[in-house]
Amino acid sequence: MNIIFYHPKTDSEPWIEGIRHRLPEANVRVWHRGDTAPADYALVWHPPQEMLAPRSDLKGILVLGAGVDAILNQEHRHPGTLPAGVPLIRLEDTGMALQMQEYALASVLRYFRRLDEYQLFQQQKQWQPLPAHQHSHFTIGILGAGILGTAVAQKLIDLKFKVRSWSRSPKVLDGVESFYGDDQLDDFASGCKLLINLLPNTPQTVGILNKKLFSNLSKGSYLINLGRGMHLVDGDLLKALDDGQIAAATLDVFIEEPLQRMHPFWSHPRVSITPHIGADTLPDEAMDNIVANIQAIEAGRKPVGQVDLTRGY
C-alpha cells in the first residue's frame, strides 16, 4: 500500500511516522512536485492542482481537516483537479467537537453574564452593575446541525439554554427546535438573542450572515462566527453593530487570513477576534480516524466522512 502526504505548513515527519506506526505494511511518503510514482491513498491539506488531477487510480483522498471548501473551490476553478470517482473524505470530530464546545461555551457565557460589558466598564473605571440576562429571554440559534453543531447544542441545553438549529436539510436533535431550508431561515432567526455559525462553506451558504438575517434577530443580539469568513458580509455586521441591532460579535474566521491590519474589526470596541483557533486538527485523533477509514475502504466498507460533492460537505 502506497500513501502520499502533503501539507504546506505543518511538519510532515510526525504524520509520516504516525501513519507508518498504525499501518506497518504501508509505504508512506511526502509528496513533492514531480512525484508520479504509484499511490493508493492521498492525505492532503490545500494540495496543489497537479498532485491529485492525474491520479485516477487512488482509492481515497483523505483531507487533514473537517473543511473541504478549499479543494472543492479549486475543482470549481480548474475542473478535473479531483480525479473522477475517487472518494473525498474529511475528518469528522477527531477532538474538534470538544474544542468547539469549549470555544462556544466560553463566548456564550461571556455575553450571557455580560462580562464583555464589564470589561469595558473596567477600562473606563466605572462601577456599574447591569441587569442579568435571563435564560427565558436568551434563545440561542445554531446555524449548522452536523457533528459540531450537535455537540455545541447539547452543552448549551445542559446549561438550561433554549436552543434552536438551522440546516440545509431536515435534522432532528433532542431538545432543539429545528428549522431547515431557505424558507425557514427567517423563522429560525426571529427572536434569537445569540447566533452561532457552524455551517460548512458552500456556494449556498456564502454571505448567509448578512443584513437580512441580522434584522430578524432580537434587538441587541450577539454573533459568534466559527464557520468560515466567507459566511459573513463584513459591512453588514459593522452596520448592524453601529445601529445596535447586534450588540457584540466574536469572530474566529475571516475572508482573508491573517486579517488585514487596517480592517475595521481590529479597532471596533464590540468585536472580539481570535486567529482561527476554534478547533485545531489533533494529529493523534486525526491519524486514528484516517487509518480507520483506509482500513474500511480496504475491507470494502464505506468510510466515515465521505463528502457529497454536490452538497459540498
LUMZA-120439 format. One record per residue (C-alpha): x, y, z. Coordinates in steps of 0.02 Angstrom, whole numbers, padded with zeros to 5 digits, always signed. Each point is the difference from the previous one (the first is absolute). Layout:
! residues N
XYZ/...
//
This chain:
! residues 313
+00000+00000+00000/+00070+00170-00052/-00055+00160+00088/+00051+00177-00048/-00008+00146+00122/-00007+00188-00031/-00024+00145+00120/+00074+00170-00048/+00027+00062+00178/+00020-00141+00126/+00150-00110+00041/-00032-00158-00098/+00113-00116+00099/-00118-00034+00148/-00140-00039-00123/+00108-00116-00105/+00063-00094+00153/-00174-00004+00078/-00081-00077-00154/+00144-00124-00020/-00020-00053+00181/-00187-00029-00023/+00020-00081-00172/+00167-00093+00003/-00035-00076-00171/-00017+00172-00082/+00132+00096-00095/-00031+00180+00053/+00090+00146-00084/-00009+00188-00012/-00060+00055-00171/+00111+00122-00095/-00029+00082-00168/+00043-00122-00138/-00045-00154+00104/-00098-00114-00117/+00039-00164+00087/-00149-00113+00042/-00113+00044+00147/-00154-00082+00073/-00048+00140+00120/+00036+00186+00013/+00000+00093+00167/-00014+00185-00040/-00030+00178+00058/-00014+00134-00136/+00087-00109-00130/+00065+00076-00161/-00102-00038-00155/+00129-00116-00079/+00008-00115+00152/-00171-00080-00020/-00057+00033-00178/+00090-00146-00086/-00028-00127+00138/-00160-00087-00053/+00065-00161+00079/-00014+00069+00177/-00116-00094+00117/-00030+00153+00108/+00049+00181+00030/+00002+00033+00186/-00003+00182+00055/+00098+00050+00156/-00143+00105+00069/-00189+00016+00009/-00016+00128-00140/+00015-00046-00184/-00049+00168-00075/+00177+00041-00057/+00010-00160-00101/-00175+00018-00072/+00032+00183-00043/+00156-00052-00093/-00100-00133-00092/-00127+00133-00047/+00135+00114-00068/+00097-00140-00085/-00118-00144-00045/+00091-00166+00004/+00107+00043+00152/-00089-00140+00093/+00015-00167-00090/-00173-00065-00046/-00073-00136+00108/+00126+00013+00143/-00082+00022+00171/+00039+00164+00088/-00001-00027+00189/+00008+00134+00134/+00038-00017+00185/-00152-00016+00111/+00021+00058+00180/+00174-00071+00048/-00001+00114+00152/-00066+00153-00092/-00175-00014+00075/+00068+00021+00177/+00103+00151-00053/-00151+00080-00083/-00103-00032+00157/+00133+00086+00105/+00012+00151-00114/-00187+00019-00023/-00039-00019+00186/+00135+00124+00050/-00069+00128-00122/-00183-00031+00042/+00028+00016+00187/+00105+00157-00025/-00150+00082-00083/-00133-00079+00109/+00085+00059+00160/+00042+00167-00085/+00185-00019+00036/+00041+00087-00164/-00090+00156+00061/+00080-00007+00171/+00169-00006-00084/-00040+00162-00089/-00060+00076+00164/+00165-00049+00081/+00097+00092-00135/-00107+00153+00038/+00016-00025+00190/-00189-00016+00015/-00084-00099+00140/-00167-00037-00084/-00099-00159+00034/-00111-00052-00147/-00165-00096-00001/+00036-00185-00026/-00054-00088-00158/-00133-00133+00028/+00002-00172-00081/-00182+00020-00050/+00045+00151-00108/+00167-00062-00066/-00042-00118-00143/+00156-00064-00088/-00005-00044-00184/+00129-00114-00079/+00029+00005-00187/+00055-00176-00044/-00065-00161+00076/+00141-00119-00040/+00121-00081+00123/+00069+00166+00063/-00168+00089+00009/-00078-00147+00091/+00142-00007+00127/-00014+00186+00038/-00190-00011+00014/+00012-00141+00127/+00112+00101+00115/-00111+00153-00011/-00153-00104+00042/+00092-00068+00152/+00018+00181+00058/-00189+00026-00018/+00006+00109-00155/-00139-00003-00129/+00082-00060-00161/-00057-00007-00179/+00095-00058-00156/-00005+00031-00186/+00067-00113-00135/-00014-00021-00188/-00098-00163+00021/-00114-00063+00141/+00086-00053+00162/-00073-00061+00164/+00101+00042+00157/-00060-00040+00176/-00055+00155+00092/+00029+00114-00151/-00130+00092-00102/+00052-00041-00177/-00019+00102-00159/+00063-00037-00175/+00006+00069-00176/-00005+00177-00066/-00186+00017+00036/+00027-00024+00187/+00155+00106+00024/-00094+00158+00049/-00108-00095+00126/+00156-00080+00072/+00083+00169+00027/-00154+00088+00067/+00021+00031+00186/+00176-00073+00015/+00105+00095+00126/+00163-00085-00050/+00051-00079-00164/+00139-00128-00021/+00057-00043-00175/+00071-00174-00029/-00050-00024-00182/+00115-00075-00132/+00056+00117-00137/-00101-00037-00157/-00066+00110-00142/-00170-00005+00086/+00066+00064+00168/+00118+00138-00060/-00059+00168+00071/-00135-00078+00110/+00048+00113+00146/-00071+00157-00077/-00112+00150+00028/-00160-00097-00030/+00043-00136+00125/+00060+00125+00130/-00163+00098-00015/-00099-00152+00057/+00100-00025+00160/-00051+00079+00164/+00056+00180+00020/+00170+00002+00085/+00044-00180-00044/+00171-00082-00009/+00094-00090-00138/+00133-00136+00012/+00075-00052-00167/+00093-00166+00006/-00040-00054-00178/+00092+00088-00139/+00039+00182-00038/-00095-00013-00164/-00162-00023+00098/+00008+00178+00066/-00035+00161-00094/+00121+00111+00096/-00084+00164-00043/-00171-00064+00054/+00069-00049+00170/+00084+00168+00026/-00163+00089-00044/-00100-00113+00117/+00124+00035+00141/-00010+00187-00028/-00192-00008-00002/-00006-00104+00159/-00088-00144-00087/+00153-00106+00043/+00071+00040+00172/+00165-00090-00023/+00087-00131-00107/+00134-00131+00026/+00089-00046-00161/+00123-00143-00023/-00001-00009-00191/+00021+00129-00137/-00009+00017-00189/+00185+00038-00004/+00115-00078+00129/+00100+00070+00084/-00123+00143+00018/+00068+00158-00082/+00074+00121+00128/-00110+00143-00060/-00163-00097+00009/-00128+00092+00109/-00035-00158+00101/+00167+00022+00089/-00047+00166+00080/-00187-00024+00024/-00037-00001+00188/-00138-00130-00017/+00093-00125-00109/+00108-00137+00077/+00126-00085-00115/+00091-00166+00012/+00118-00066-00137/-00099-00151-00065/+00034-00107+00153/-00178-00060+00035/+00047-00182-00031/+00170-00062-00056/+00034-00169-00079/+00071-00114+00136/+00128-00112-00087/-00022-00160+00102/-00190+00003-00010/+00008+00047-00184/+00120-00142-00041/-00110-00125+00091/-00148+00060-00105/+00099-00004-00163/+00068-00175+00029/-00173-00064+00049/-00069+00069-00163/+00141-00078-00103/-00033-00167+00083/-00186+00019-00035/+00032+00032-00185/+00120-00147-00009/-00135-00110+00077/-00132+00061-00122/-00094+00108+00125/-00051+00182-00020/+00114+00121+00092/-00063+00124+00128/-00005+00180-00060/-00013-00030-00187/-00044+00165-00084/-00152+00021-00110/+00078+00104-00139/-00167+00073-00052/-00036+00066+00176/+00179+00048+00040/+00013-00090+00167/
//
